């Protein structure tokens, strides 16, 4: 429940505060959001499986965002930023859909 509430509060704050993102940070923001969503859906799955641990969630959330941003930064430095960004999106997208499928099976028994 905590991950879902955190997601809702974060979306609401983003809508009402309308933060601006510095130009140098803009290439990393979409990857960071996808990495954070992976951690959130993993947390929801863990809650439904009865194995949620708040420390594991926080570490997973932060490490996903940092590692994904570092991969994109490294790709930018090597001149292959878009290819590595695509790779990160594909890997995290697969994980997100896997977690959503598990959540769906748990909630709807289907």
N, CA, C and O atoms as a Tinker XYZ file with bonds, in Angstrom:
   440  protein
     1  N      0.814000   -1.189000    0.000000    73     2
     2  CA     0.000000    0.000000    0.000000    64     1     3
     3  C      0.863000    1.260000    0.000000    63     2     4     5
     4  O      0.504000    2.266000   -0.613000    81     3
     5  N      1.992000    1.199000    0.686000    73     3     6
     6  CA     2.892000    2.345000    0.761000    64     5     7
     7  C      3.380000    2.764000   -0.624000    63     6     8     9
     8  O      3.373000    3.957000   -0.926000    81     7
     9  N      3.807000    1.821000   -1.485000    73     7    10
    10  CA     4.250000    2.251000   -2.819000    64     9    11
    11  C      3.148000    2.937000   -3.625000    63    10    12    13
    12  O      3.406000    3.925000   -4.313000    81    11
    13  N      1.942000    2.427000   -3.543000    73    11    14
    14  CA     0.839000    3.027000   -4.295000    64    13    15
    15  C      0.534000    4.432000   -3.778000    63    14    16    17
    16  O      0.299000    5.345000   -4.568000    81    15
    17  N      0.536000    4.608000   -2.462000    73    15    18
    18  CA     0.307000    5.939000   -1.891000    64    17    19
    19  C      1.420000    6.905000   -2.268000    63    18    20    21
    20  O      1.165000    8.071000   -2.570000    81    19
    21  N      2.658000    6.415000   -2.251000    73    19    22
    22  CA     3.785000    7.247000   -2.651000    64    21    23
    23  C      3.671000    7.692000   -4.100000    63    22    24    25
    24  O      3.976000    8.838000   -4.430000    81    23
    25  N      3.233000    6.788000   -4.961000    73    23    26
    26  CA     3.046000    7.124000   -6.368000    64    25    27
    27  C      1.964000    8.183000   -6.535000    63    26    28    29
    28  O      2.142000    9.136000   -7.294000    81    27
    29  N      0.856000    8.028000   -5.841000    73    27    30
    30  CA    -0.250000    8.990000   -5.934000    64    29    31
    31  C      0.178000   10.361000   -5.408000    63    30    32    33
    32  O     -0.113000   11.383000   -6.030000    81    31
    33  N      0.866000   10.385000   -4.265000    73    31    34
    34  CA     1.332000   11.654000   -3.700000    64    33    35
    35  C      2.346000   12.310000   -4.641000    63    34    36    37
    36  O      2.302000   13.523000   -4.849000    81    35
    37  N      3.250000   11.526000   -5.205000    73    35    38
    38  CA     4.241000   12.066000   -6.128000    64    37    39
    39  C      3.618000   12.650000   -7.378000    63    38    40    41
    40  O      4.032000   13.715000   -7.836000    81    39
    41  N      2.638000   11.978000   -7.931000    73    39    42
    42  CA     1.941000   12.502000   -9.114000    64    41    43
    43  C      1.209000   13.795000   -8.772000    63    42    44    45
    44  O      1.259000   14.762000   -9.532000    81    43
    45  N      0.531000   13.810000   -7.630000    73    43    46
    46  CA    -0.201000   15.016000   -7.225000    64    45    47
    47  C      0.751000   16.191000   -7.005000    63    46    48    49
    48  O      0.461000   17.307000   -7.435000    81    47
    49  N      1.884000   15.952000   -6.342000    73    47    50
    50  CA     2.858000   17.028000   -6.137000    64    49    51
    51  C      3.413000   17.531000   -7.457000    63    50    52    53
    52  O      3.599000   18.735000   -7.635000    81    51
    53  N      3.679000   16.619000   -8.385000    73    51    54
    54  CA     4.186000   17.022000   -9.694000    64    53    55
    55  C      3.197000   17.864000  -10.472000    63    54    56    57
    56  O      3.584000   18.794000  -11.179000    81    55
    57  N      1.925000   17.539000  -10.343000    73    55    58
    58  CA     0.895000   18.298000  -11.060000    64    57    59
    59  C      0.719000   19.692000  -10.444000    63    58    60    61
    60  O      0.649000   20.685000  -11.169000    81    59
    61  N      0.649000   19.767000   -9.119000    73    59    62
    62  CA     0.369000   21.044000   -8.465000    64    61    63
    63  C      1.587000   21.961000   -8.378000    63    62    64    65
    64  O      1.435000   23.179000   -8.470000    81    63
    65  N      2.790000   21.410000   -8.205000    73    63    66
    66  CA     3.980000   22.247000   -8.077000    64    65    67
    67  C      4.594000   22.607000   -9.429000    63    66    68    69
    68  O      5.334000   23.586000   -9.531000    81    67
    69  N      4.292000   21.826000  -10.467000    73    67    70
    70  CA     4.792000   22.063000  -11.819000    64    69    71
    71  C      6.299000   22.356000  -11.827000    63    70    72    73
    72  O      6.716000   23.449000  -12.209000    81    71
    73  N      7.111000   21.383000  -11.406000    73    71    74
    74  CA     8.558000   21.629000  -11.321000    64    73    75
    75  C      9.187000   21.756000  -12.709000    63    74    76    77
    76  O      8.722000   21.145000  -13.671000    81    75
    77  N     10.240000   22.550000  -12.795000    73    75    78
    78  CA    10.984000   22.659000  -14.054000    64    77    79
    79  C     12.243000   21.802000  -13.930000    63    78    80    81
    80  O     12.857000   21.720000  -12.866000    81    79
    81  N     12.604000   21.178000  -15.025000    73    79    82
    82  CA    13.759000   20.288000  -15.049000    64    81    83
    83  C     14.881000   20.993000  -15.801000    63    82    84    85
    84  O     14.669000   21.468000  -16.916000    81    83
    85  N     16.072000   21.069000  -15.207000    73    83    86
    86  CA    17.192000   21.686000  -15.915000    64    85    87
    87  C     17.483000   20.959000  -17.235000    63    86    88    89
    88  O     17.264000   19.753000  -17.349000    81    87
    89  N     17.975000   21.702000  -18.220000    73    87    90
    90  CA    18.215000   21.145000  -19.553000    64    89    91
    91  C     19.196000   19.979000  -19.499000    63    90    92    93
    92  O     19.011000   18.994000  -20.213000    81    91
    93  N     20.236000   20.068000  -18.668000    73    91    94
    94  CA    21.240000   19.003000  -18.615000    64    93    95
    95  C     20.680000   17.717000  -18.024000    63    94    96    97
    96  O     21.235000   16.640000  -18.244000    81    95
    97  N     19.582000   17.821000  -17.271000    73    95    98
    98  CA    18.985000   16.655000  -16.624000    64    97    99
    99  C     17.879000   16.011000  -17.457000    63    98   100   101
   100  O     17.484000   14.878000  -17.181000    81    99
   101  N     17.381000   16.699000  -18.453000    73    99   102
   102  CA    16.240000   16.222000  -19.231000    64   101   103
   103  C     16.445000   14.867000  -19.903000    63   102   104   105
   104  O     15.489000   14.093000  -19.951000    81   103
   105  N     17.615000   14.528000  -20.422000    73   103   106
   106  CA    17.759000   13.193000  -21.033000    64   105   107
   107  C     17.639000   12.038000  -20.030000    63   106   108   109
   108  O     17.311000   10.912000  -20.403000    81   107
   109  N     17.908000   12.334000  -18.760000    73   107   110
   110  CA    17.910000   11.281000  -17.742000    64   109   111
   111  C     16.559000   11.102000  -17.052000    63   110   112   113
   112  O     16.300000   10.053000  -16.461000    81   111
   113  N     15.714000   12.098000  -17.121000    73   111   114
   114  CA    14.437000   12.057000  -16.407000    64   113   115
   115  C     13.522000   10.921000  -16.852000    63   114   116   117
   116  O     12.989000   10.225000  -15.987000    81   115
   117  N     13.308000   10.691000  -18.149000    73   115   118
   118  CA    12.417000    9.585000  -18.527000    64   117   119
   119  C     12.929000    8.220000  -18.053000    63   118   120   121
   120  O     12.146000    7.365000  -17.640000    81   119
   121  N     14.232000    8.031000  -18.115000    73   119   122
   122  CA    14.812000    6.766000  -17.664000    64   121   123
   123  C     14.648000    6.626000  -16.153000    63   122   124   125
   124  O     14.347000    5.539000  -15.660000    81   123
   125  N     14.844000    7.714000  -15.420000    73   123   126
   126  CA    14.676000    7.676000  -13.965000    64   125   127
   127  C     13.229000    7.373000  -13.590000    63   126   128   129
   128  O     12.975000    6.633000  -12.639000    81   127
   129  N     12.286000    7.940000  -14.328000    73   127   130
   130  CA    10.867000    7.685000  -14.048000    64   129   131
   131  C     10.531000    6.213000  -14.293000    63   130   132   133
   132  O      9.827000    5.596000  -13.494000    81   131
   133  N     11.027000    5.656000  -15.383000    73   131   134
   134  CA    10.758000    4.247000  -15.672000    64   133   135
   135  C     11.399000    3.355000  -14.617000    63   134   136   137
   136  O     10.799000    2.366000  -14.197000    81   135
   137  N     12.609000    3.692000  -14.185000    73   135   138
   138  CA    13.264000    2.915000  -13.131000    64   137   139
   139  C     12.488000    3.008000  -11.820000    63   138   140   141
   140  O     12.358000    2.017000  -11.101000    81   139
   141  N     11.972000    4.197000  -11.509000    73   139   142
   142  CA    11.177000    4.358000  -10.292000    64   141   143
   143  C      9.871000    3.580000  -10.381000    63   142   144   145
   144  O      9.444000    2.974000   -9.399000    81   143
   145  N      9.231000    3.592000  -11.554000    73   143   146
   146  CA     7.994000    2.818000  -11.729000    64   145   147
   147  C      8.252000    1.321000  -11.564000    63   146   148   149
   148  O      7.414000    0.596000  -11.028000    81   147
   149  N      9.416000    0.862000  -12.028000    73   147   150
   150  CA     9.768000   -0.546000  -11.835000    64   149   151
   151  C      9.817000   -0.878000  -10.343000    63   150   152   153
   152  O      9.299000   -1.910000   -9.914000    81   151
   153  N     10.439000   -0.005000   -9.560000    73   151   154
   154  CA    10.507000   -0.241000   -8.114000    64   153   155
   155  C      9.131000   -0.181000   -7.470000    63   154   156   157
   156  O      8.830000   -0.978000   -6.581000    81   155
   157  N      8.292000    0.750000   -7.906000    73   155   158
   158  CA     6.943000    0.887000   -7.328000    64   157   159
   159  C      6.113000   -0.358000   -7.611000    63   158   160   161
   160  O      5.483000   -0.900000   -6.703000    81   159
   161  N      6.105000   -0.817000   -8.865000    73   159   162
   162  CA     5.320000   -2.013000   -9.182000    64   161   163
   163  C      5.905000   -3.256000   -8.502000    63   162   164   165
   164  O      5.166000   -4.165000   -8.126000    81   163
   165  N      7.218000   -3.292000   -8.348000    73   163   166
   166  CA     7.829000   -4.383000   -7.586000    64   165   167
   167  C      7.400000   -4.342000   -6.127000    63   166   168   169
   168  O      7.179000   -5.385000   -5.511000    81   167
   169  N      7.281000   -3.132000   -5.574000    73   167   170
   170  CA     6.815000   -2.994000   -4.195000    64   169   171
   171  C      5.370000   -3.413000   -4.028000    63   170   172   173
   172  O      5.016000   -4.062000   -3.044000    81   171
   173  N      4.531000   -3.044000   -4.992000    73   171   174
   174  CA     3.121000   -3.457000   -4.928000    64   173   175
   175  C      3.021000   -4.978000   -5.013000    63   174   176   177
   176  O      2.242000   -5.599000   -4.289000    81   175
   177  N      3.809000   -5.566000   -5.897000    73   175   178
   178  CA     3.819000   -7.024000   -6.018000    64   177   179
   179  C      4.268000   -7.672000   -4.704000    63   178   180   181
   180  O      3.693000   -8.672000   -4.273000    81   179
   181  N      5.298000   -7.099000   -4.070000    73   179   182
   182  CA     5.791000   -7.649000   -2.810000    64   181   183
   183  C      4.739000   -7.538000   -1.707000    63   182   184   185
   184  O      4.611000   -8.442000   -0.881000    81   183
   185  N      3.989000   -6.440000   -1.689000    73   183   186
   186  CA     2.915000   -6.290000   -0.694000    64   185   187
   187  C      1.880000   -7.389000   -0.891000    63   186   188   189
   188  O      1.455000   -8.029000    0.071000    81   187
   189  N      1.475000   -7.606000   -2.139000    73   187   190
   190  CA     0.458000   -8.626000   -2.399000    64   189   191
   191  C      0.969000  -10.036000   -2.114000    63   190   192   193
   192  O      0.191000  -10.916000   -1.745000    81   191
   193  N      2.269000  -10.253000   -2.282000    73   191   194
   194  CA     2.863000  -11.558000   -1.979000    64   193   195
   195  C      3.172000  -11.713000   -0.489000    63   194   196   197
   196  O      3.541000  -12.797000   -0.037000    81   195
   197  N      3.020000  -10.624000    0.269000    73   195   198
   198  CA     3.260000  -10.673000    1.709000    64   197   199
   199  C      4.721000  -10.647000    2.088000    63   198   200   201
   200  O      5.070000  -11.079000    3.187000    81   199
   201  N      5.596000  -10.154000    1.216000    73   199   202
   202  CA     7.026000  -10.138000    1.502000    64   201   203
   203  C      7.609000   -8.725000    1.425000    63   202   204   205
   204  O      8.819000   -8.568000    1.260000    81   203
   205  N      6.773000   -7.705000    1.540000    73   203   206
   206  CA     7.253000   -6.331000    1.423000    64   205   207
   207  C      8.138000   -5.968000    2.596000    63   206   208   209
   208  O      7.826000   -6.265000    3.749000    81   207
   209  N      9.257000   -5.314000    2.278000    73   207   210
   210  CA    10.169000   -4.807000    3.287000    64   209   211
   211  C     10.486000   -3.369000    2.902000    63   210   212   213
   212  O     10.972000   -3.116000    1.799000    81   211
   213  N     10.217000   -2.433000    3.790000    73   211   214
   214  CA    10.394000   -1.025000    3.437000    64   213   215
   215  C     11.843000   -0.667000    3.129000    63   214   216   217
   216  O     12.099000    0.168000    2.261000    81   215
   217  N     12.782000   -1.278000    3.818000    73   215   218
   218  CA    14.194000   -0.996000    3.542000    64   217   219
   219  C     14.585000   -1.490000    2.151000    63   218   220   221
   220  O     15.294000   -0.804000    1.414000    81   219
   221  N     14.123000   -2.668000    1.806000    73   219   222
   222  CA    14.410000   -3.220000    0.476000    64   221   223
   223  C     13.778000   -2.339000   -0.594000    63   222   224   225
   224  O     14.379000   -2.114000   -1.645000    81   223
   225  N     12.570000   -1.837000   -0.337000    73   223   226
   226  CA    11.903000   -0.982000   -1.306000    64   225   227
   227  C     12.675000    0.305000   -1.539000    63   226   228   229
   228  O     12.886000    0.698000   -2.686000    81   227
   229  N     13.097000    0.966000   -0.473000    73   227   230
   230  CA    13.821000    2.234000   -0.609000    64   229   231
   231  C     15.144000    2.017000   -1.339000    63   230   232   233
   232  O     15.487000    2.783000   -2.239000    81   231
   233  N     15.886000    0.981000   -0.961000    73   231   234
   234  CA    17.162000    0.684000   -1.618000    64   233   235
   235  C     16.926000    0.343000   -3.087000    63   234   236   237
   236  O     17.667000    0.801000   -3.957000    81   235
   237  N     15.906000   -0.453000   -3.366000    73   235   238
   238  CA    15.585000   -0.809000   -4.751000    64   237   239
   239  C     15.209000    0.422000   -5.560000    63   238   240   241
   240  O     15.659000    0.585000   -6.694000    81   239
   241  N     14.396000    1.278000   -4.986000    73   239   242
   242  CA    13.953000    2.500000   -5.663000    64   241   243
   243  C     15.158000    3.374000   -6.020000    63   242   244   245
   244  O     15.326000    3.777000   -7.171000    81   243
   245  N     15.979000    3.656000   -5.032000    73   243   246
   246  CA    17.128000    4.542000   -5.254000    64   245   247
   247  C     18.163000    3.915000   -6.185000    63   246   248   249
   248  O     18.689000    4.586000   -7.073000    81   247
   249  N     18.453000    2.638000   -5.982000    73   247   250
   250  CA    19.476000    2.005000   -6.820000    64   249   251
   251  C     19.005000    1.859000   -8.262000    63   250   252   253
   252  O     19.810000    2.008000   -9.181000    81   251
   253  N     17.728000    1.574000   -8.488000    73   251   254
   254  CA    17.209000    1.511000   -9.864000    64   253   255
   255  C     17.402000    2.838000  -10.583000    63   254   256   257
   256  O     17.864000    2.874000  -11.724000    81   255
   257  N     17.048000    3.923000   -9.913000    73   255   258
   258  CA    17.147000    5.251000  -10.529000    64   257   259
   259  C     18.608000    5.607000  -10.797000    63   258   260   261
   260  O     18.941000    6.086000  -11.881000    81   259
   261  N     19.475000    5.378000   -9.820000    73   259   262
   262  CA    20.888000    5.737000   -9.973000    64   261   263
   263  C     21.556000    4.897000  -11.057000    63   262   264   265
   264  O     22.271000    5.437000  -11.901000    81   263
   265  N     21.335000    3.593000  -11.044000    73   263   266
   266  CA    21.973000    2.727000  -12.037000    64   265   267
   267  C     21.469000    3.050000  -13.444000    63   266   268   269
   268  O     22.262000    3.103000  -14.384000    81   267
   269  N     20.179000    3.262000  -13.599000    73   267   270
   270  CA    19.639000    3.602000  -14.917000    64   269   271
   271  C     20.221000    4.928000  -15.408000    63   270   272   273
   272  O     20.586000    5.045000  -16.578000    81   271
   273  N     20.311000    5.915000  -14.537000    73   271   274
   274  CA    20.881000    7.206000  -14.930000    64   273   275
   275  C     22.361000    7.068000  -15.275000    63   274   276   277
   276  O     22.840000    7.697000  -16.218000    81   275
   277  N     23.081000    6.255000  -14.519000    73   275   278
   278  CA    24.501000    6.045000  -14.820000    64   277   279
   279  C     24.699000    5.353000  -16.166000    63   278   280   281
   280  O     25.624000    5.688000  -16.906000    81   279
   281  N     23.847000    4.403000  -16.482000    73   279   282
   282  CA    23.948000    3.728000  -17.776000    64   281   283
   283  C     23.717000    4.717000  -18.912000    63   282   284   285
   284  O     24.447000    4.707000  -19.904000    81   283
   285  N     22.714000    5.563000  -18.774000    73   283   286
   286  CA    22.438000    6.563000  -19.814000    64   285   287
   287  C     23.572000    7.581000  -19.883000    63   286   288   289
   288  O     23.973000    7.979000  -20.976000    81   287
   289  N     24.093000    8.007000  -18.741000    73   287   290
   290  CA    25.223000    8.937000  -18.728000    64   289   291
   291  C     26.434000    8.320000  -19.430000    63   290   292   293
   292  O     27.082000    8.977000  -20.245000    81   291
   293  N     26.735000    7.078000  -19.119000    73   291   294
   294  CA    27.849000    6.386000  -19.772000    64   293   295
   295  C     27.622000    6.306000  -21.277000    63   294   296   297
   296  O     28.547000    6.518000  -22.061000    81   295
   297  N     26.400000    6.004000  -21.676000    73   295   298
   298  CA    26.076000    5.964000  -23.101000    64   297   299
   299  C     26.269000    7.308000  -23.766000    63   298   300   301
   300  O     26.753000    7.380000  -24.895000    81   299
   301  N     25.891000    8.383000  -23.071000    73   299   302
   302  CA    26.104000    9.728000  -23.620000    64   301   303
   303  C     27.592000   10.027000  -23.782000    63   302   304   305
   304  O     28.011000   10.624000  -24.773000    81   303
   305  N     28.371000    9.611000  -22.811000    73   303   306
   306  CA    29.813000    9.854000  -22.883000    64   305   307
   307  C     30.461000    9.056000  -24.014000    63   306   308   309
   308  O     31.429000    9.514000  -24.621000    81   307
   309  N     29.933000    7.870000  -24.296000    73   307   310
   310  CA    30.471000    7.029000  -25.365000    64   309   311
   311  C     29.871000    7.356000  -26.731000    63   310   312   313
   312  O     30.335000    6.851000  -27.753000    81   311
   313  N     28.848000    8.195000  -26.747000    73   311   314
   314  CA    28.212000    8.557000  -28.004000    64   313   315
   315  C     27.130000    7.593000  -28.444000    63   314   316   317
   316  O     26.682000    7.645000  -29.589000    81   315
   317  N     26.707000    6.720000  -27.557000    73   315   318
   318  CA    25.652000    5.743000  -27.880000    64   317   319
   319  C     24.511000    5.843000  -26.859000    63   318   320   321
   320  O     23.912000    4.838000  -26.477000    81   319
   321  N     24.227000    7.073000  -26.431000    73   319   322
   322  CA    23.229000    7.283000  -25.387000    64   321   323
   323  C     21.852000    6.775000  -25.746000    63   322   324   325
   324  O     21.168000    6.192000  -24.905000    81   323
   325  N     21.431000    6.987000  -26.987000    73   323   326
   326  CA    20.084000    6.559000  -27.357000    64   325   327
   327  C     19.956000    5.036000  -27.367000    63   326   328   329
   328  O     18.908000    4.502000  -27.007000    81   327
   329  N     21.015000    4.334000  -27.778000    73   327   330
   330  CA    20.965000    2.870000  -27.794000    64   329   331
   331  C     20.907000    2.308000  -26.371000    63   330   332   333
   332  O     20.141000    1.384000  -26.094000    81   331
   333  N     21.716000    2.868000  -25.477000    73   331   334
   334  CA    21.669000    2.389000  -24.088000    64   333   335
   335  C     20.364000    2.787000  -23.415000    63   334   336   337
   336  O     19.838000    2.032000  -22.598000    81   335
   337  N     19.837000    3.953000  -23.743000    73   335   338
   338  CA    18.535000    4.356000  -23.193000    64   337   339
   339  C     17.453000    3.385000  -23.625000    63   338   340   341
   340  O     16.597000    2.997000  -22.830000    81   339
   341  N     17.498000    2.994000  -24.896000    73   339   342
   342  CA    16.523000    2.023000  -25.399000    64   341   343
   343  C     16.666000    0.693000  -24.668000    63   342   344   345
   344  O     15.666000    0.067000  -24.319000    81   343
   345  N     17.885000    0.263000  -24.439000    73   343   346
   346  CA    18.114000   -0.985000  -23.712000    64   345   347
   347  C     17.570000   -0.936000  -22.302000    63   346   348   349
   348  O     16.957000   -1.896000  -21.834000    81   347
   349  N     17.789000    0.178000  -21.621000    73   347   350
   350  CA    17.279000    0.340000  -20.250000    64   349   351
   351  C     15.757000    0.315000  -20.255000    63   350   352   353
   352  O     15.142000   -0.330000  -19.406000    81   351
   353  N     15.148000    1.014000  -21.208000    73   351   354
   354  CA    13.681000    1.058000  -21.292000    64   353   355
   355  C     13.122000   -0.333000  -21.557000    63   354   356   357
   356  O     12.115000   -0.716000  -20.962000    81   355
   357  N     13.756000   -1.089000  -22.437000    73   355   358
   358  CA    13.272000   -2.440000  -22.746000    64   357   359
   359  C     13.365000   -3.346000  -21.524000    63   358   360   361
   360  O     12.403000   -4.035000  -21.185000    81   359
   361  N     14.511000   -3.346000  -20.867000    73   359   362
   362  CA    14.700000   -4.225000  -19.697000    64   361   363
   363  C     13.731000   -3.852000  -18.580000    63   362   364   365
   364  O     13.068000   -4.723000  -18.016000    81   363
   365  N     13.647000   -2.572000  -18.261000    73   363   366
   366  CA    12.745000   -2.162000  -17.184000    64   365   367
   367  C     11.283000   -2.327000  -17.588000    63   366   368   369
   368  O     10.436000   -2.632000  -16.748000    81   367
   369  N     10.986000   -2.126000  -18.869000    73   367   370
   370  CA     9.618000   -2.348000  -19.347000    64   369   371
   371  C      9.192000   -3.797000  -19.183000    63   370   372   373
   372  O      8.061000   -4.079000  -18.787000    81   371
   373  N     10.093000   -4.706000  -19.487000    73   371   374
   374  CA     9.789000   -6.131000  -19.298000    64   373   375
   375  C      9.533000   -6.426000  -17.829000    63   374   376   377
   376  O      8.602000   -7.158000  -17.492000    81   375
   377  N     10.358000   -5.856000  -16.949000    73   375   378
   378  CA    10.162000   -6.071000  -15.511000    64   377   379
   379  C      8.845000   -5.478000  -15.029000    63   378   380   381
   380  O      8.147000   -6.084000  -14.217000    81   379
   381  N      8.504000   -4.287000  -15.533000    73   379   382
   382  CA     7.242000   -3.652000  -15.135000    64   381   383
   383  C      6.059000   -4.507000  -15.571000    63   382   384   385
   384  O      5.152000   -4.760000  -14.778000    81   383
   385  N      6.058000   -4.952000  -16.824000    73   383   386
   386  CA     4.945000   -5.778000  -17.306000    64   385   387
   387  C      4.883000   -7.116000  -16.576000    63   386   388   389
   388  O      3.792000   -7.641000  -16.353000    81   387
   389  N      6.017000   -7.670000  -16.205000    73   387   390
   390  CA     6.029000   -8.917000  -15.430000    64   389   391
   391  C      5.393000   -8.688000  -14.052000    63   390   392   393
   392  O      4.587000   -9.497000  -13.592000    81   391
   393  N      5.761000   -7.591000  -13.409000    73   391   394
   394  CA     5.173000   -7.286000  -12.105000    64   393   395
   395  C      3.682000   -6.992000  -12.212000    63   394   396   397
   396  O      2.906000   -7.426000  -11.361000    81   395
   397  N      3.272000   -6.262000  -13.244000    73   395   398
   398  CA     1.848000   -5.966000  -13.433000    64   397   399
   399  C      1.065000   -7.254000  -13.692000    63   398   400   401
   400  O     -0.051000   -7.412000  -13.197000    81   399
   401  N      1.645000   -8.175000  -14.467000    73   399   402
   402  CA     0.972000   -9.456000  -14.709000    64   401   403
   403  C      0.808000  -10.237000  -13.408000    63   402   404   405
   404  O     -0.229000  -10.858000  -13.175000    81   403
   405  N      1.836000  -10.202000  -12.565000    73   403   406
   406  CA     1.741000  -10.890000  -11.280000    64   405   407
   407  C      0.697000  -10.235000  -10.378000    63   406   408   409
   408  O     -0.046000  -10.928000   -9.682000    81   407
   409  N      0.640000   -8.915000  -10.388000    73   407   410
   410  CA    -0.373000   -8.196000   -9.603000    64   409   411
   411  C     -1.765000   -8.544000  -10.105000    63   410   412   413
   412  O     -2.672000   -8.795000   -9.311000    81   411
   413  N     -1.934000   -8.559000  -11.419000    73   411   414
   414  CA    -3.235000   -8.906000  -12.005000    64   413   415
   415  C     -3.647000  -10.315000  -11.606000    63   414   416   417
   416  O     -4.794000  -10.543000  -11.222000    81   415
   417  N     -2.714000  -11.267000  -11.695000    73   415   418
   418  CA    -3.032000  -12.655000  -11.318000    64   417   419
   419  C     -3.415000  -12.739000   -9.847000    63   418   420   421
   420  O     -4.325000  -13.480000   -9.475000    81   419
   421  N     -2.717000  -11.975000   -9.016000    73   419   422
   422  CA    -3.011000  -12.020000   -7.587000    64   421   423
   423  C     -4.374000  -11.399000   -7.267000    63   422   424   425
   424  O     -5.125000  -11.930000   -6.449000    81   423
   425  N     -4.688000  -10.277000   -7.913000    73   423   426
   426  CA    -5.944000   -9.578000   -7.614000    64   425   427
   427  C     -7.155000  -10.249000   -8.232000    63   426   428   429
   428  O     -8.208000  -10.339000   -7.602000    81   427
   429  N     -7.010000  -10.723000   -9.473000    73   427   430
   430  CA    -8.160000  -11.250000  -10.199000    64   429   431
   431  C     -8.146000  -12.765000  -10.364000    63   430   432   433
   432  O     -9.050000  -13.340000  -10.970000    81   431
   433  N     -7.116000  -13.404000   -9.823000    73   431   434
   434  CA    -6.970000  -14.861000   -9.918000    64   433   435
   435  C     -7.108000  -15.332000  -11.356000    63   434   436   437
   436  O     -7.726000  -16.360000  -11.636000    81   435
   437  N     -6.513000  -14.548000  -12.274000    73   435   438
   438  CA    -6.582000  -14.893000  -13.700000    64   437   439
   439  C     -5.242000  -14.667000  -14.344000    63   438   440
   440  O     -5.088000  -14.897000  -15.544000    81   439
